[in-house]
Amino acid sequence: MVARPDLILASASPRRLALLNQIGIEPDHLVPADIDETPHKGETPRKLAARLAHMKAIATQHKARQTGIDDNALVLGGDTVVAVGRRILPKAEMLEDAANCLKLLSGRTHKVYTGVCLLTPSGQARRRLVETKIRFKRLSNDEVEAYLASGEWQGKAGGYAIQGIAGAFVVKLQGSYPGVMGLPLFETVSLLKGEGYPIQFNWLNSASGI
């Protein structure tokens, strides 16, 4: 039996880890990438999501090898970009950022682009990009103020987390719900399977724990 390759998740995001755990995958290593996420001049939201996912995987592979982690490991990177038209919304760090994002999203349809990149030991990049359309209800001033007070927006692309309170704002979603959370599972599984990662191995032992 061929031993499965190690899997490195190029993220410190608890959401991405939880999504992998949901489908029975426990990464062998968590090695977050430290990269500049500033969009290039004229860069579209979809190209930004794809580029950042790739850059995170490359940076993590380099960092992992410097720290002595198995050179034969697969590296999984992802990035999520929220946009209204071609306007890329920031990862909200300040209250003002989140307030501006919510004003833009209120009563409108926006798009969430999630890039996924699986880097092989030889440096080959297997990539997917998922686009999801989301329509928010028209938000009242009270709803905006209460959401801002919750603090849930901090560090979130577009100033909201769909898996939390902001799920109540969603009128319609077309695309990948886990993709909006940070990691589209169908596409991720396809990439891992393509590189021989035994996705179903842990499923056989998980049923008794449900």
C-alpha positions in Angstrom: 0.0 0.0 0.0 1.4 3.4 -1.0 1.5 5.8 1.9 -0.6 8.9 1.5 1.2 12.2 1.1 1.2 14.7 3.9 -1.2 17.6 3.5 -0.3 21.2 4.5 -3.0 23.8 4.8 -1.6 27.2 3.9 -3.9 29.0 6.3 -4.5 29.7 10.0 -8.3 30.1 9.3 -10.4 28.0 11.7 -13.1 28.1 9.0 -11.0 26.4 6.4 -9.8 23.8 8.9 -13.4 23.1 10.0 -14.5 22.6 6.4 -11.7 20.1 5.7 -12.6 18.3 9.0 -16.2 18.2 7.8 -15.2 15.9 4.9 -13.0 13.8 7.0 -9.6 15.5 6.3 -7.2 16.4 9.0 -4.2 18.3 7.5 -0.8 17.1 8.8 0.5 20.7 9.1 -1.0 24.2 9.4 1.5 26.6 7.9 -0.1 30.0 7.3 1.3 32.2 4.5 2.4 35.8 5.0 1.9 37.5 1.7 1.0 41.0 0.4 -2.7 40.7 -0.5 -2.9 44.2 -2.1 -4.7 44.0 -5.5 -2.6 44.9 -8.6 -3.7 47.9 -10.5 -6.6 47.0 -12.7 -6.8 43.5 -11.4 -10.2 41.9 -11.5 -11.7 40.2 -8.3 -11.6 36.8 -9.9 -7.9 37.1 -10.9 -7.1 38.4 -7.5 -8.6 35.4 -5.8 -6.8 33.0 -8.1 -3.5 34.7 -7.7 -3.6 35.0 -3.9 -4.5 31.3 -3.5 -1.5 30.4 -5.7 0.8 32.8 -3.9 -0.2 31.4 -0.5 0.5 27.9 -1.6 3.9 28.8 -3.0 4.8 30.8 0.1 3.7 28.0 2.4 5.6 25.4 0.5 8.8 27.4 0.7 8.2 28.1 4.5 7.5 24.5 5.2 10.6 23.2 3.5 12.7 25.7 5.4 11.4 24.3 8.7 12.1 20.7 7.7 8.5 19.5 6.8 8.3 16.7 4.3 9.3 17.8 0.8 6.8 15.4 -0.7 3.8 17.1 1.0 0.8 18.5 -0.9 0.1 22.2 -0.1 -3.5 23.5 -0.2 -4.0 27.3 -0.4 -7.2 29.3 -0.7 -8.4 32.9 -0.9 -11.8 34.6 -0.9 -12.6 37.9 -2.5 -15.9 39.8 -2.1 -16.8 42.2 -4.9 -19.6 44.5 -6.0 -19.2 44.7 -9.7 -15.4 45.2 -10.2 -15.0 46.9 -6.8 -13.1 44.6 -4.5 -14.2 44.9 -0.9 -11.6 44.8 1.9 -11.1 42.4 4.7 -12.6 44.6 7.3 -10.2 45.5 10.1 -11.8 48.8 11.2 -15.4 49.6 12.1 -15.6 52.1 9.3 -14.5 49.4 6.8 -17.3 47.1 7.9 -19.9 49.8 7.9 -19.0 50.9 4.3 -19.1 47.2 3.1 -22.6 46.7 4.6 -23.9 49.9 3.0 -22.7 48.6 -0.4 -24.1 45.1 0.1 -27.5 46.2 1.5 -30.3 45.2 -0.9 -27.9 44.3 -3.7 -26.4 41.2 -5.4 -22.7 40.8 -5.0 -20.2 38.1 -5.9 -17.8 36.0 -3.9 -14.8 34.5 -5.7 -12.9 31.7 -4.0 -9.6 30.5 -5.4 -8.2 27.1 -4.5 -4.7 26.0 -5.4 -3.1 22.6 -4.7 0.6 22.6 -5.1 2.4 19.3 -5.8 5.9 18.5 -4.5 7.3 19.2 -7.9 5.7 22.7 -7.9 2.9 22.0 -10.3 -0.2 24.1 -9.4 -3.7 22.5 -9.7 -6.2 25.4 -9.5 -9.9 26.0 -9.3 -11.9 29.2 -9.1 -15.5 29.3 -7.8 -17.9 32.2 -8.3 -21.0 32.6 -6.0 -23.7 35.2 -6.3 -25.4 36.4 -3.1 -28.2 38.8 -2.6 -28.6 40.6 0.7 -31.9 42.0 2.1 -32.1 45.7 2.5 -30.5 46.3 5.9 -32.1 48.7 8.4 -29.9 51.1 10.4 -30.7 49.0 13.5 -29.5 45.8 11.8 -26.3 47.4 10.6 -25.5 48.9 14.0 -26.3 45.7 15.8 -24.1 43.7 13.4 -21.2 46.1 13.8 -21.6 45.9 17.6 -21.3 42.1 17.4 -17.7 42.3 16.2 -18.3 39.3 13.9 -17.1 41.4 10.8 -13.5 41.7 12.0 -11.0 40.3 9.5 -13.8 39.1 7.2 -13.7 39.7 3.5 -16.6 42.1 2.7 -17.1 42.7 6.4 -19.3 39.7 7.1 -19.3 36.0 7.8 -22.1 34.0 6.1 -21.8 31.2 8.6 -22.7 33.6 11.5 -25.3 36.2 12.1 -25.0 37.6 8.6 -26.6 34.4 7.3 -29.9 36.1 8.2 -29.2 38.8 5.6 -29.0 36.4 2.7 -32.0 36.4 0.4 -30.6 34.2 -2.3 -27.3 32.3 -2.9 -26.3 30.8 -6.2 -23.0 28.8 -6.1 -21.0 27.3 -3.3 -21.9 28.0 0.4 -18.6 26.5 1.7 -16.8 28.5 -1.0 -18.2 31.7 0.6 -16.9 30.4 4.0 -13.5 30.0 2.5 -13.1 26.6 0.8 -15.3 25.1 -1.9 -15.5 21.4 -0.9 -16.4 19.9 -4.2 -13.5 21.5 -6.1 -11.1 20.8 -3.2 -12.0 17.1 -3.2 -11.5 17.0 -7.0 -8.1 18.5 -6.7 -7.0 16.2 -3.9 -8.3 13.1 -5.7 -6.5 14.1 -8.8 -3.2 13.9 -6.9 -4.0 10.5 -5.4 -5.0 11.8 -1.9 -7.3 9.1 -0.3 -10.3 11.2 0.5 -12.6 8.3 1.5 -10.1 6.6 3.8 -11.3 8.3 6.9 -15.0 8.1 5.9 -15.0 4.4 6.6 -14.2 5.0 10.2 -16.3 8.1 10.8 -19.8 6.6 10.6 -19.6 5.2 14.1 -18.8 8.6 15.5 -21.8 10.3 14.0 
